[in-house]
Amino acid sequence: MPWQAFGLTFRLPVHWLLDSSSFRPGRFVMKFIRPRGRQIAPDAPEKGVRTFATLQLERLAPADALLDGKPLHEWGRAIWPDEFVPKSDEEPLRWAREPRGLKQLLPGRSNRYGWLHRPAQANAVLAAFLHSRRPCLEEFSTITEKYGVLSQENPAKA
């Protein structure tokens, strides 16, 4: 399902529900949940749903001022200390932590995926984080491939 909000554009599979959002100067955050079990009807109640996964999409700006000359990976580690931001100069930054063996059966263990990008056409940093009970790297990759900023020239066609 295509989304456009506050200069962002992205596509999510229909089973993701918007759980919350916040807009503060310089930081826009949208949190989605993926209910446990089969796909649910669009009119299902949003609260009290057992969650299989959570997805968080963020836009932070202005990137020039926020990064203050630091590499994206260094800045990302300071902003999101609980995430495993790899030390790399390649963009976008991507990471995946999937518990293996018996660790995946322990309570509180989840698969964690992350993505950081500074798009050339905007003075912003885009971030995406997915935490799930089961591996879903392919779905996360599909989401981040379509996550970007709307074109300033013609926002309706982006």
N, CA, C and O atoms as a GROMACS GRO file, in nm:
protein
  632
    1MET      N    1   0.084  -0.116   0.000
    1MET     CA    2   0.000   0.000   0.000
    1MET      C    3   0.090   0.124   0.000
    1MET      O    4   0.177   0.137   0.086
    2PRO      N    5   0.070   0.216  -0.095
    2PRO     CA    6   0.155   0.336  -0.101
    2PRO      C    7   0.117   0.439   0.006
    2PRO      O    8  -0.001   0.458   0.036
    3TRP      N    9   0.218   0.504   0.061
    3TRP     CA   10   0.200   0.611   0.160
    3TRP      C   11   0.277   0.733   0.115
    3TRP      O   12   0.382   0.722   0.052
    4GLN      N   13   0.225   0.851   0.149
    4GLN     CA   14   0.296   0.977   0.135
    4GLN      C   15   0.260   1.062   0.254
    4GLN      O   16   0.142   1.085   0.282
    5ALA      N   17   0.362   1.110   0.327
    5ALA     CA   18   0.337   1.193   0.445
    5ALA      C   19   0.459   1.278   0.473
    5ALA      O   20   0.572   1.228   0.474
    6PHE      N   21   0.437   1.408   0.496
    6PHE     CA   22   0.542   1.500   0.534
    6PHE      C   23   0.667   1.489   0.447
    6PHE      O   24   0.779   1.488   0.497
    7GLY      N   25   0.646   1.481   0.317
    7GLY     CA   26   0.758   1.477   0.224
    7GLY      C   27   0.821   1.339   0.206
    7GLY      O   28   0.922   1.326   0.137
    8LEU      N   29   0.763   1.237   0.267
    8LEU     CA   30   0.815   1.100   0.255
    8LEU      C   31   0.723   1.017   0.167
    8LEU      O   32   0.603   1.044   0.156
    9THR      N   33   0.781   0.918   0.104
    9THR     CA   34   0.704   0.823   0.027
    9THR      C   35   0.756   0.683   0.056
    9THR      O   36   0.877   0.661   0.066
   10PHE      N   37   0.664   0.587   0.070
   10PHE     CA   38   0.704   0.448   0.096
   10PHE      C   39   0.585   0.357   0.067
   10PHE      O   40   0.472   0.403   0.056
   11ARG      N   41   0.614   0.228   0.057
   11ARG     CA   42   0.511   0.127   0.033
   11ARG      C   43   0.522   0.021   0.142
   11ARG      O   44   0.631  -0.026   0.174
   12LEU      N   45   0.408  -0.015   0.198
   12LEU     CA   46   0.404  -0.121   0.299
   12LEU      C   47   0.303  -0.226   0.257
   12LEU      O   48   0.201  -0.194   0.196
   13PRO      N   49   0.330  -0.352   0.288
   13PRO     CA   50   0.228  -0.455   0.268
   13PRO      C   51   0.104  -0.420   0.352
   13PRO      O   52   0.116  -0.353   0.454
   14VAL      N   53  -0.012  -0.465   0.309
   14VAL     CA   54  -0.138  -0.426   0.373
   14VAL      C   55  -0.151  -0.471   0.518
   14VAL      O   56  -0.233  -0.416   0.591
   15HIS      N   57  -0.073  -0.570   0.562
   15HIS     CA   58  -0.090  -0.618   0.699
   15HIS      C   59  -0.024  -0.529   0.804
   15HIS      O   60  -0.035  -0.557   0.923
   16TRP      N   61   0.044  -0.422   0.764
   16TRP     CA   62   0.103  -0.328   0.859
   16TRP      C   63  -0.001  -0.222   0.897
   16TRP      O   64  -0.066  -0.164   0.809
   17LEU      N   65  -0.016  -0.197   1.028
   17LEU     CA   66  -0.110  -0.097   1.077
   17LEU      C   67  -0.034   0.018   1.141
   17LEU      O   68   0.062  -0.004   1.215
   18LEU      N   69  -0.076   0.141   1.114
   18LEU     CA   70  -0.014   0.256   1.178
   18LEU      C   71  -0.054   0.253   1.326
   18LEU      O   72  -0.173   0.254   1.358
   19ASP      N   73   0.044   0.249   1.414
   19ASP     CA   74   0.020   0.243   1.558
   19ASP      C   75   0.031   0.382   1.621
   19ASP      O   76  -0.050   0.418   1.706
   20SER      N   77   0.131   0.459   1.579
   20SER     CA   78   0.148   0.594   1.633
   20SER      C   79   0.237   0.675   1.540
   20SER      O   80   0.306   0.621   1.454
   21SER      N   81   0.232   0.805   1.560
   21SER     CA   82   0.320   0.893   1.485
   21SER      C   83   0.347   1.017   1.570
   21SER      O   84   0.268   1.053   1.656
   22SER      N   85   0.460   1.080   1.542
   22SER     CA   86   0.490   1.206   1.610
   22SER      C   87   0.566   1.295   1.514
   22SER      O   88   0.647   1.250   1.434
   23PHE      N   89   0.536   1.422   1.525
   23PHE     CA   90   0.605   1.520   1.443
   23PHE      C   91   0.655   1.629   1.536
   23PHE      O   92   0.577   1.704   1.594
   24ARG      N   93   0.785   1.636   1.547
   24ARG     CA   94   0.851   1.742   1.622
   24ARG      C   95   0.944   1.812   1.524
   24ARG      O   96   0.988   1.751   1.426
   25PRO      N   97   0.974   1.937   1.549
   25PRO     CA   98   1.066   2.005   1.456
   25PRO      C   99   1.194   1.923   1.434
   25PRO      O  100   1.267   1.893   1.528
   26GLY      N  101   1.218   1.889   1.309
   26GLY     CA  102   1.338   1.815   1.274
   26GLY      C  103   1.327   1.665   1.283
   26GLY      O  104   1.418   1.595   1.238
   27ARG      N  105   1.218   1.611   1.339
   27ARG     CA  106   1.208   1.465   1.353
   27ARG      C  107   1.063   1.420   1.337
   27ARG      O  108   0.974   1.461   1.412
   28PHE      N  109   1.043   1.335   1.239
   28PHE     CA  110   0.912   1.276   1.213
   28PHE      C  111   0.925   1.126   1.230
   28PHE      O  112   1.013   1.064   1.170
   29VAL      N  113   0.839   1.066   1.311
   29VAL     CA  114   0.845   0.922   1.340
   29VAL      C  115   0.708   0.859   1.318
   29VAL      O  116   0.607   0.910   1.366
   30MET      N  117   0.705   0.749   1.246
   30MET     CA  118   0.583   0.669   1.230
   30MET      C  119   0.613   0.527   1.276
   30MET      O  120   0.712   0.466   1.234
   31LYS      N  121   0.527   0.475   1.363
   31LYS     CA  122   0.543   0.339   1.412
   31LYS      C  123   0.426   0.255   1.364
   31LYS      O  124   0.310   0.293   1.376
   32PHE      N  125   0.461   0.139   1.309
   32PHE     CA  126   0.362   0.046   1.256
   32PHE      C  127   0.374  -0.085   1.331
   32PHE      O  128   0.481  -0.120   1.382
   33ILE      N  129   0.264  -0.159   1.338
   33ILE     CA  130   0.266  -0.294   1.395
   33ILE      C  131   0.215  -0.391   1.290
   33ILE      O  132   0.132  -0.358   1.205
   34ARG      N  133   0.266  -0.511   1.300
   34ARG     CA  134   0.217  -0.620   1.216
   34ARG      C  135   0.155  -0.721   1.312
   34ARG      O  136   0.227  -0.786   1.388
   35PRO      N  137   0.024  -0.735   1.308
   35PRO     CA  138  -0.043  -0.826   1.402
   35PRO      C  139   0.000  -0.970   1.380
   35PRO      O  140   0.038  -1.010   1.270
   36ARG      N  141  -0.006  -1.045   1.486
   36ARG     CA  142   0.027  -1.187   1.483
   36ARG      C  143  -0.082  -1.263   1.409
   36ARG      O  144  -0.200  -1.225   1.413
   37GLY      N  145  -0.044  -1.369   1.342
   37GLY     CA  146  -0.144  -1.453   1.274
   37GLY      C  147  -0.165  -1.410   1.131
   37GLY      O  148  -0.079  -1.348   1.069
   38ARG      N  149  -0.281  -1.446   1.079
   38ARG     CA  150  -0.313  -1.415   0.940
   38ARG      C  151  -0.334  -1.266   0.920
   38ARG      O  152  -0.344  -1.189   1.015
   39GLN      N  153  -0.340  -1.230   0.794
   39GLN     CA  154  -0.369  -1.090   0.764
   39GLN      C  155  -0.505  -1.056   0.822
   39GLN      O  156  -0.595  -1.140   0.827
   40ILE      N  157  -0.520  -0.932   0.866
   40ILE     CA  158  -0.644  -0.894   0.932
   40ILE      C  159  -0.724  -0.799   0.844
   40ILE      O  160  -0.671  -0.741   0.749
   41ALA      N  161  -0.850  -0.785   0.878
   41ALA     CA  162  -0.936  -0.695   0.803
   41ALA      C  163  -0.897  -0.550   0.833
   41ALA      O  164  -0.852  -0.520   0.943
   42PRO      N  165  -0.913  -0.460   0.735
   42PRO     CA  166  -0.875  -0.320   0.756
   42PRO      C  167  -0.951  -0.252   0.870
   42PRO      O  168  -0.900  -0.156   0.929
   43ASP      N  169  -1.071  -0.299   0.903
   43ASP     CA  170  -1.150  -0.235   1.008
   43ASP      C  171  -1.132  -0.302   1.145
   43ASP      O  172  -1.209  -0.275   1.236
   44ALA      N  173  -1.030  -0.387   1.159
   44ALA     CA  174  -1.005  -0.452   1.288
   44ALA      C  175  -0.959  -0.349   1.390
   44ALA      O  176  -0.898  -0.249   1.352
   45PRO      N  177  -0.987  -0.372   1.518
   45PRO     CA  178  -0.943  -0.274   1.620
   45PRO      C  179  -0.792  -0.265   1.624
   45PRO      O  180  -0.722  -0.366   1.611
   46GLU      N  181  -0.740  -0.144   1.643
   46GLU     CA  182  -0.596  -0.123   1.640
   46GLU      C  183  -0.530  -0.150   1.774
   46GLU      O  184  -0.415  -0.193   1.776
   47LYS      N  185  -0.597  -0.127   1.884
   47LYS     CA  186  -0.536  -0.144   2.016
   47LYS      C  187  -0.566  -0.285   2.067
   47LYS      O  188  -0.670  -0.342   2.036
   48GLY      N  189  -0.474  -0.338   2.144
   48GLY     CA  190  -0.493  -0.471   2.200
   48GLY      C  191  -0.461  -0.584   2.104
   48GLY      O  192  -0.489  -0.700   2.133
   49VAL      N  193  -0.404  -0.551   1.989
   49VAL     CA  194  -0.370  -0.652   1.890
   49VAL      C  195  -0.236  -0.714   1.930
   49VAL      O  196  -0.141  -0.642   1.960
   50ARG      N  197  -0.228  -0.847   1.929
   50ARG     CA  198  -0.100  -0.913   1.959
   50ARG      C  199  -0.006  -0.889   1.842
   50ARG      O  200  -0.041  -0.913   1.727
   51THR      N  201   0.112  -0.842   1.873
   51THR     CA  202   0.206  -0.796   1.771
   51THR      C  203   0.308  -0.902   1.734
   51THR      O  204   0.370  -0.964   1.820
   52PHE      N  205   0.324  -0.921   1.604
   52PHE     CA  206   0.426  -1.010   1.549
   52PHE      C  207   0.554  -0.932   1.523
   52PHE      O  208   0.664  -0.984   1.541
   53ALA      N  209   0.539  -0.805   1.481
   53ALA     CA  210   0.655  -0.724   1.446
   53ALA      C  211   0.622  -0.576   1.460
   53ALA      O  212   0.505  -0.537   1.455
   54THR      N  213   0.726  -0.495   1.476
   54THR     CA  214   0.711  -0.350   1.478
   54THR      C  215   0.806  -0.290   1.376
   54THR      O  216   0.917  -0.338   1.355
   55LEU      N  217   0.760  -0.185   1.314
   55LEU     CA  218   0.838  -0.114   1.212
   55LEU      C  219   0.835   0.034   1.248
   55LEU      O  220   0.729   0.090   1.277
   56GLN      N  221   0.951   0.097   1.246
   56GLN     CA  222   0.960   0.240   1.274
   56GLN      C  223   1.030   0.308   1.159
   56GLN      O  224   1.141   0.270   1.121
   57LEU      N  225   0.965   0.410   1.102
   57LEU     CA  226   1.024   0.491   0.995
   57LEU      C  227   1.045   0.632   1.049
   57LEU      O  228   0.957   0.688   1.114
   58GLU      N  229   1.162   0.688   1.022
   58GLU     CA  230   1.195   0.821   1.073
   58GLU      C  231   1.256   0.907   0.963
   58GLU      O  232   1.320   0.858   0.870
   59ARG      N  233   1.234   1.038   0.978
   59ARG     CA  234   1.301   1.138   0.896
   59ARG      C  235   1.354   1.243   0.992
   59ARG      O  236   1.279   1.300   1.071
   60LEU      N  237   1.484   1.270   0.984
   60LEU     CA  238   1.547   1.371   1.067
   60LEU      C  239   1.612   1.474   0.977
   60LEU      O  240   1.674   1.440   0.876
   61ALA      N  241   1.597   1.602   1.014
   61ALA     CA  242   1.651   1.709   0.930
   61ALA      C  243   1.672   1.834   1.016
   61ALA      O  244   1.610   1.849   1.120
   62PRO      N  245   1.759   1.920   0.972
   62PRO     CA  246   1.847   1.917   0.855
   62PRO      C  247   1.971   1.832   0.882
   62PRO      O  248   2.036   1.846   0.985
   63ALA      N  249   2.001   1.746   0.790
   63ALA     CA  250   2.112   1.652   0.807
   63ALA      C  251   2.247   1.722   0.824
   63ALA      O  252   2.328   1.680   0.906
   64ASP      N  253   2.270   1.829   0.748
   64ASP     CA  254   2.399   1.899   0.759
   64ASP      C  255   2.426   1.944   0.902
   64ASP      O  256   2.537   1.927   0.954
   65ALA      N  257   2.325   2.000   0.966
   65ALA     CA  258   2.341   2.048   1.103
   65ALA      C  259   2.347   1.933   1.203
   65ALA      O  260   2.425   1.937   1.298
   66LEU      N  261   2.266   1.830   1.181
   66LEU     CA  262   2.262   1.717   1.275
   66LEU      C  263   2.392   1.638   1.274
   66LEU      O  264   2.447   1.606   1.380
   67LEU      N  265   2.442   1.606   1.155
   67LEU     CA  266   2.564   1.527   1.146
   67LEU      C  267   2.688   1.609   1.182
   67LEU      O  268   2.786   1.555   1.233
   68ASP      N  269   2.686   1.737   1.155
   68ASP     CA  270   2.795   1.828   1.190
   68ASP      C  271   2.931   1.772   1.147
   68ASP      O  272   3.028   1.778   1.222
   69GLY      N  273   2.936   1.718   1.024
   69GLY     CA  274   3.061   1.666   0.969
   69GLY      C  275   3.095   1.523   1.007
   69GLY      O  276   3.192   1.468   0.956
   70LYS      N  277   3.017   1.461   1.096
   70LYS     CA  278   3.044   1.323   1.137
   70LYS      C  279   2.996   1.227   1.029
   70LYS      O  280   2.903   1.257   0.955
   71PRO      N  281   3.061   1.110   1.019
   71PRO     CA  282   3.010   1.008   0.927
   71PRO      C  283   2.872   0.960   0.974
   71PRO      O  284   2.842   0.962   1.094
   72LEU      N  285   2.790   0.917   0.880
   72LEU     CA  286   2.654   0.873   0.913
   72LEU      C  287   2.654   0.761   1.016
   72LEU      O  288   2.572   0.761   1.108
   73HIS      N  289   2.747   0.663   1.004
   73HIS     CA  290   2.747   0.551   1.098
   73HIS      C  291   2.780   0.596   1.240
   73HIS      O  292   2.722   0.545   1.336
   74GLU      N  293   2.870   0.690   1.255
   74GLU     CA  294   2.908   0.739   1.388
   74GLU      C  295   2.791   0.814   1.452
   74GLU      O  296   2.759   0.794   1.569
   75TRP      N  297   2.730   0.901   1.374
   75TRP     CA  298   2.615   0.976   1.423
   75TRP      C  299   2.499   0.882   1.457
   75TRP      O  300   2.433   0.900   1.560
   76GLY      N  301   2.475   0.783   1.371
   76GLY     CA  302   2.367   0.687   1.395
   76GLY      C  303   2.384   0.609   1.524
   76GLY      O  304   2.287   0.584   1.595
   77ARG      N  305   2.506   0.571   1.555
   77ARG     CA  306   2.532   0.498   1.680
   77ARG      C  307   2.501   0.584   1.802
   77ARG      O  308   2.454   0.533   1.904
   78ALA      N  309   2.526   0.714   1.792
   78ALA     CA  310   2.498   0.804   1.905
   78ALA      C  311   2.347   0.827   1.921
   78ALA      O  312   2.298   0.838   2.033
   79ILE      N  313   2.274   0.835   1.811
   79ILE     CA  314   2.130   0.862   1.816
   79ILE      C  315   2.051   0.737   1.856
   79ILE      O  316   1.955   0.746   1.932
   80TRP      N  317   2.090   0.621   1.804
   80TRP     CA  318   2.020   0.496   1.832
   80TRP      C  319   2.117   0.396   1.894
   80TRP      O  320   2.159   0.302   1.826
   81PRO      N  321   2.154   0.413   2.021
   81PRO     CA  322   2.257   0.326   2.083
   81PRO      C  323   2.214   0.180   2.096
   81PRO      O  324   2.300   0.092   2.109
   82ASP      N  325   2.084   0.150   2.093
   82ASP     CA  326   2.038   0.012   2.105
   82ASP      C  327   2.042  -0.064   1.973
   82ASP      O  328   2.022  -0.185   1.971
   83GLU      N  329   2.068   0.005   1.865
   83GLU     CA  330   2.074  -0.058   1.733
   83GLU      C  331   2.219  -0.089   1.698
   83GLU      O  332   2.311  -0.023   1.746
   84PHE      N  333   2.238  -0.186   1.614
   84PHE     CA  334   2.372  -0.224   1.569
   84PHE      C  335   2.402  -0.152   1.438
   84PHE      O  336   2.383  -0.209   1.330
   85VAL      N  337   2.447  -0.029   1.446
   85VAL     CA  338   2.479   0.048   1.326
   85VAL      C  339   2.622   0.011   1.284
   85VAL      O  340   2.716   0.036   1.359
   86PRO      N  341   2.639  -0.048   1.165
   86PRO     CA  342   2.773  -0.089   1.123
   86PRO      C  343   2.864   0.029   1.093
   86PRO      O  344   2.817   0.136   1.052
   87LYS      N  345   2.994   0.010   1.113
   87LYS     CA  346   3.091   0.113   1.078
   87LYS      C  347   3.123   0.098   0.930
   87LYS      O  348   3.197   0.008   0.890
   88SER      N  349   3.067   0.186   0.851
   88SER     CA  350   3.085   0.179   0.706
   88SER      C  351   3.060   0.317   0.647
   88SER      O  352   2.979   0.394   0.699
   89ASP      N  353   3.130   0.346   0.538
   89ASP     CA  354   3.106   0.471   0.468
   89ASP      C  355   3.014   0.452   0.349
   89ASP      O  356   2.980   0.549   0.280
   90GLU      N  357   2.973   0.328   0.324
   90GLU     CA  358   2.880   0.302   0.213
   90GLU      C  359   2.739   0.333   0.257
   90GLU      O  360   2.700   0.304   0.370
   91GLU      N  361   2.662   0.392   0.166
   91GLU     CA  362   2.522   0.420   0.197
   91GLU      C  363   2.434   0.354   0.093
   91GLU      O  364   2.474   0.339  -0.022
   92PRO      N  365   2.314   0.314   0.133
   92PRO     CA  366   2.262   0.322   0.268
   92PRO      C  367   2.327   0.218   0.360
   92PRO      O  368   2.374   0.114   0.315
   93LEU      N  369   2.327   0.249   0.489
   93LEU     CA  370   2.376   0.153   0.589
   93LEU      C  371   2.265   0.052   0.615
   93LEU      O  372   2.148   0.090   0.631
   94ARG      N  373   2.300  -0.074   0.618
   94ARG     CA  374   2.202  -0.181   0.644
   94ARG      C  375   2.260  -0.277   0.747
   94ARG      O  376   2.380  -0.302   0.748
   95TRP      N  377   2.174  -0.330   0.833
   95TRP     CA  378   2.220  -0.433   0.925
   95TRP      C  379   2.105  -0.525   0.961
   95TRP      O  380   1.988  -0.489   0.953
   96ALA      N  381   2.144  -0.646   1.001
   96ALA     CA  382   2.047  -0.748   1.042
   96ALA      C  383   2.108  -0.828   1.156
   96ALA      O  384   2.223  -0.871   1.148
   97ARG      N  385   2.032  -0.847   1.260
   97ARG     CA  386   2.073  -0.932   1.372
   97ARG      C  387   1.962  -1.034   1.393
   97ARG      O  388   1.852  -1.000   1.436
   98GLU      N  389   1.993  -1.156   1.362
   98GLU     CA  390   1.897  -1.265   1.375
   98GLU      C  391   1.953  -1.368   1.472
   98GLU      O  392   2.053  -1.432   1.442
   99PRO      N  393   1.889  -1.385   1.589
   99PRO     CA  394   1.937  -1.486   1.683
   99PRO      C  395   1.939  -1.624   1.616
   99PRO      O  396   1.849  -1.658   1.539
  100ARG      N  397   2.040  -1.701   1.646
  100ARG     CA  398   2.055  -1.835   1.588
  100ARG      C  399   2.043  -1.941   1.695
  100ARG      O  400   2.064  -1.914   1.813
  101GLY      N  401   2.008  -2.061   1.654
  101GLY     CA  402   2.002  -2.175   1.745
  101GLY      C  403   1.905  -2.154   1.859
  101GLY      O  404   1.794  -2.104   1.838
  102LEU      N  405   1.945  -2.193   1.980
  102LEU     CA  406   1.858  -2.183   2.096
  102LEU      C  407   1.830  -2.039   2.137
  102LEU      O  408   1.729  -2.013   2.203
  103LYS      N  409   1.916  -1.946   2.100
  103LYS     CA  410   1.895  -1.806   2.136
  103LYS      C  411   1.762  -1.752   2.081
  103LYS      O  412   1.699  -1.666   2.143
  104GLN      N  413   1.720  -1.802   1.965
  104GLN     CA  414   1.596  -1.752   1.907
  104GLN      C  415   1.473  -1.796   1.985
  104GLN      O  416   1.365  -1.740   1.966
  105LEU      N  417   1.488  -1.894   2.073
  105LEU     CA  418   1.375  -1.941   2.154
  105LEU      C  419   1.362  -1.867   2.287
  105LEU      O  420   1.259  -1.877   2.353
  106LEU      N  421   1.465  -1.791   2.326
  106LEU     CA  422   1.462  -1.721   2.453
  106LEU      C  423   1.362  -1.605   2.450
  106LEU      O  424   1.351  -1.536   2.348
  107PRO      N  425   1.291  -1.582   2.561
  107PRO     CA  426   1.196  -1.470   2.565
  107PRO      C  427   1.270  -1.338   2.545
  107PRO      O  428   1.383  -1.320   2.590
  108GLY      N  429   1.204  -1.247   2.476
  108GLY     CA  430   1.262  -1.115   2.455
  108GLY      C  431   1.360  -1.107   2.340
  108GLY      O  432   1.401  -0.998   2.302
  109ARG      N  433   1.397  -1.220   2.282
  109ARG     CA  434   1.488  -1.218   2.167
  109ARG      C  435   1.408  -1.187   2.042
  109ARG      O  436   1.300  -1.244   2.021
  110SER      N  437   1.459  -1.100   1.960
  110SER     CA  438   1.390  -1.071   1.836
  110SER      C  439   1.491  -1.048   1.725
  110SER      O  440   1.608  -1.018   1.750
  111ASN      N  441   1.445  -1.062   1.606
  111ASN     CA  442   1.523  -1.030   1.488
  111ASN      C  443   1.518  -0.879   1.474
  111ASN      O  444   1.412  -0.818   1.485
  112ARG      N  445   1.633  -0.818   1.449
  112ARG     CA  446   1.642  -0.672   1.441
  112ARG      C  447   1.706  -0.634   1.308
  112ARG      O  448   1.812  -0.684   1.272
  113TYR      N  449   1.640  -0.545   1.238
  113TYR     CA  450   1.689  -0.497   1.110
  113TYR      C  451   1.693  -0.345   1.112
  113TYR      O  452   1.608  -0.282   1.175
  114GLY      N  453   1.791  -0.287   1.046
  114GLY     CA  454   1.802  -0.142   1.042
  114GLY      C  455   1.854  -0.092   0.909
  114GLY      O  456   1.916  -0.165   0.833
  115TRP      N  457   1.826   0.034   0.884
  115TRP     CA  458   1.862   0.098   0.757
  115TRP      C  459   1.874   0.248   0.781
  115TRP      O  460   1.782   0.308   0.837
  116LEU      N  461   1.983   0.307   0.739
  116LEU     CA  462   2.004   0.452   0.747
  116LEU      C  463   2.049   0.502   0.610
  116LEU      O  464   2.130   0.439   0.543
  117HIS      N  465   1.995   0.616   0.571
  117HIS     CA  466   2.027   0.670   0.439
  117HIS      C  467   2.016   0.822   0.441
  117HIS      O  468   1.927   0.879   0.505
  118ARG      N  469   2.107   0.885   0.369
  118ARG     CA  470   2.101   1.029   0.350
  118ARG      C  471   2.080   1.053   0.201
  118ARG      O  472   2.177   1.054   0.124
  119PRO      N  473   1.955   1.073   0.159
  119PRO     CA  474   1.928   1.088   0.016
  119PRO      C  475   1.991   1.214  -0.041
  119PRO      O  476   1.995   1.318   0.024
  120ALA      N  477   2.040   1.203  -0.163
  120ALA     CA  478   2.108   1.315  -0.229
  120ALA      C  479   2.014   1.433  -0.253
  120ALA      O  480   2.059   1.547  -0.252
  121GLN      N  481   1.885   1.406  -0.276
  121GLN     CA  482   1.792   1.512  -0.312
  121GLN      C  483   1.730   1.583  -0.192
  121GLN      O  484   1.644   1.668  -0.210
  122ALA      N  485   1.773   1.550  -0.070
  122ALA     CA  486   1.716   1.615   0.048
  122ALA      C  487   1.821   1.628   0.157
  122ALA      O  488   1.910   1.543   0.170
  123ASN      N  489   1.812   1.731   0.234
  123ASN     CA  490   1.902   1.753   0.348
  123ASN      C  491   1.840   1.685   0.470
  123ASN      O  492   1.802   1.750   0.567
  124ALA      N  493   1.833   1.552   0.464
  124ALA     CA  494   1.767   1.475   0.568
  124ALA      C  495   1.836   1.339   0.583
  124ALA      O  496   1.912   1.296   0.497
  125VAL      N  497   1.806   1.274   0.694
  125VAL     CA  498   1.846   1.136   0.716
  125VAL      C  499   1.718   1.054   0.730
  125VAL      O  500   1.629   1.090   0.807
  126LEU      N  501   1.711   0.946   0.657
  126LEU     CA  502   1.598   0.853   0.668
  126LEU      C  503   1.646   0.731   0.745
  126LEU      O  504   1.757   0.683   0.726
  127ALA      N  505   1.560   0.681   0.833
  127ALA     CA  506   1.594   0.563   0.913
  127ALA      C  507   1.474   0.469   0.914
  127ALA      O  508   1.359   0.512   0.911
  128ALA      N  509   1.503   0.340   0.919
  128ALA     CA  510   1.399   0.237   0.931
  128ALA      C  511   1.451   0.128   1.022
  128ALA      O  512   1.566   0.085   1.012
  129PHE      N  513   1.364   0.082   1.112
  129PHE     CA  514   1.398  -0.025   1.206
  129PHE      C  515   1.282  -0.123   1.211
  129PHE      O  516   1.166  -0.083   1.222
  130LEU      N  517   1.313  -0.251   1.204
  130LEU     CA  518   1.210  -0.355   1.214
  130LEU      C  519   1.255  -0.456   1.319
  130LEU      O  520   1.368  -0.505   1.314
  131HIS      N  521   1.168  -0.486   1.412
  131HIS     CA  522   1.193  -0.589   1.514
  131HIS      C  523   1.080  -0.691   1.501
  131HIS      O  524   0.963  -0.654   1.499
  132SER      N  525   1.117  -0.818   1.492
  132SER     CA  526   1.015  -0.921   1.472
  132SER      C  527   1.052  -1.051   1.543
  132SER      O  528   1.169  -1.076   1.573
  133ARG      N  529   0.952  -1.132   1.569
  133ARG     CA  530   0.974  -1.262   1.632
  133ARG      C  531   1.031  -1.363   1.533
  133ARG      O  532   1.097  -1.459   1.574
  134ARG      N  533   1.008  -1.344   1.406
  134ARG     CA  534   1.058  -1.435   1.303
  134ARG      C  535   1.143  -1.356   1.204
  134ARG      O  536   1.124  -1.236   1.187
  135PRO      N  537   1.237  -1.422   1.138
  135PRO     CA  538   1.317  -1.352   1.036
  135PRO      C  539   1.229  -1.296   0.925
  135PRO      O  540   1.138  -1.364   0.877
  136CYS      N  541   1.254  -1.173   0.887
  136CYS     CA  542   1.179  -1.113   0.776
  136CYS      C  543   1.265  -1.011   0.700
  136CYS      O  544   1.220  -0.901   0.668
  137LEU      N  545   1.390  -1.049   0.675
  137LEU     CA  546   1.484  -0.961   0.605
  137LEU      C  547   1.434  -0.924   0.466
  137LEU      O  548   1.449  -0.810   0.422
  138GLU      N  549   1.375  -1.020   0.396
  138GLU     CA  550   1.329  -0.993   0.260
  138GLU      C  551   1.220  -0.885   0.259
  138GLU      O  552   1.222  -0.795   0.176
  139GLU      N  553   1.126  -0.895   0.352
  139GLU     CA  554   1.020  -0.794   0.360
  139GLU      C  555   1.078  -0.658   0.396
  139GLU      O  556   1.038  -0.556   0.340
  140PHE      N  557   1.173  -0.655   0.491
  140PHE     CA  558   1.235  -0.529   0.530
  140PHE      C  559   1.310  -0.467   0.412
  140PHE      O  560   1.304  -0.346   0.392
  141SER      N  561   1.379  -0.548   0.336
  141SER     CA  562   1.452  -0.498   0.218
  141SER      C  563   1.356  -0.436   0.117
  141SER      O  564   1.386  -0.332   0.058
  142THR      N  565   1.242  -0.500   0.096
  142THR     CA  566   1.141  -0.448   0.004
  142THR      C  567   1.088  -0.313   0.052
  142THR      O  568   1.069  -0.222  -0.028
  143ILE      N  569   1.065  -0.300   0.182
  143ILE     CA  570   1.015  -0.174   0.238
  143ILE      C  571   1.118  -0.063   0.220
  143ILE      O  572   1.083   0.047   0.176
  144THR      N  573   1.244  -0.090   0.254
  144THR     CA  574   1.345   0.016   0.247
  144THR      C  575   1.380   0.055   0.103
  144THR      O  576   1.423   0.167   0.079
  145GLU      N  577   1.362  -0.037   0.008
  145GLU     CA  578   1.386  -0.003  -0.132
  145GLU      C  579   1.292   0.108  -0.180
  145GLU      O  580   1.328   0.187  -0.266
  146LYS      N  581   1.173   0.113  -0.124
  146LYS     CA  582   1.070   0.210  -0.167
  146LYS      C  583   1.059   0.329  -0.073
  146LYS      O  584   0.970   0.413  -0.091
  147TYR      N  585   1.145   0.339   0.028
  147TYR     CA  586   1.138   0.446   0.126
  147TYR      C  587   1.227   0.562   0.081
  147TYR      O  588   1.347   0.544   0.061
  148GLY      N  589   1.168   0.679   0.063
  148GLY     CA  590   1.246   0.793   0.017
  148GLY      C  591   1.173   0.924   0.038
  148GLY      O  592   1.070   0.929   0.106
  149VAL      N  593   1.227   1.028  -0.019
  149VAL     CA  594   1.166   1.161  -0.009
  149VAL      C  595   1.095   1.193  -0.140
  149VAL      O  596   1.136   1.149  -0.247
  150LEU      N  597   0.988   1.270  -0.128
  150LEU     CA  598   0.916   1.312  -0.246
  150LEU      C  599   0.998   1.412  -0.324
  150LEU      O  600   1.072   1.492  -0.267
  151SER      N  601   0.986   1.407  -0.454
  151SER     CA  602   1.055   1.501  -0.540
  151SER      C  603   1.001   1.641  -0.514
  151SER      O  604   0.880   1.661  -0.505
  152GLN      N  605   1.091   1.739  -0.501
  152GLN     CA  606   1.049   1.877  -0.479
  152GLN      C  607   0.986   1.937  -0.605
  152GLN      O  608   0.904   2.029  -0.596
  153GLU      N  609   1.025   1.886  -0.721
  153GLU     CA  610   0.975   1.942  -0.847
  153GLU      C  611   0.829   1.903  -0.871
  153GLU      O  612   0.749   1.988  -0.910
  154ASN      N  613   0.795   1.776  -0.848
  154ASN     CA  614   0.659   1.730  -0.873
  154ASN      C  615   0.622   1.625  -0.770
  154ASN      O  616   0.631   1.506  -0.798
  155PRO      N  617   0.582   1.666  -0.649
  155PRO     CA  618   0.557   1.571  -0.541
  155PRO      C  619   0.449   1.467  -0.570
  155PRO      O  620   0.455   1.356  -0.517
  156ALA      N  621   0.352   1.498  -0.653
  156ALA     CA  622   0.244   1.403  -0.680
  156ALA      C  623   0.289   1.282  -0.759
  156ALA      O  624   0.227   1.177  -0.750
  157LYS      N  625   0.397   1.294  -0.837
  157LYS     CA  626   0.441   1.183  -0.922
  157LYS      C  627   0.553   1.101  -0.861
  157LYS      O  628   0.597   1.005  -0.924
  158ALA      N  629   0.602   1.134  -0.744
  158ALA     CA  630   0.715   1.062  -0.684
  158ALA      C  631   0.673   0.928  -0.634
  158ALA      O  632   0.755   0.853  -0.580
   0.00000   0.00000   0.00000
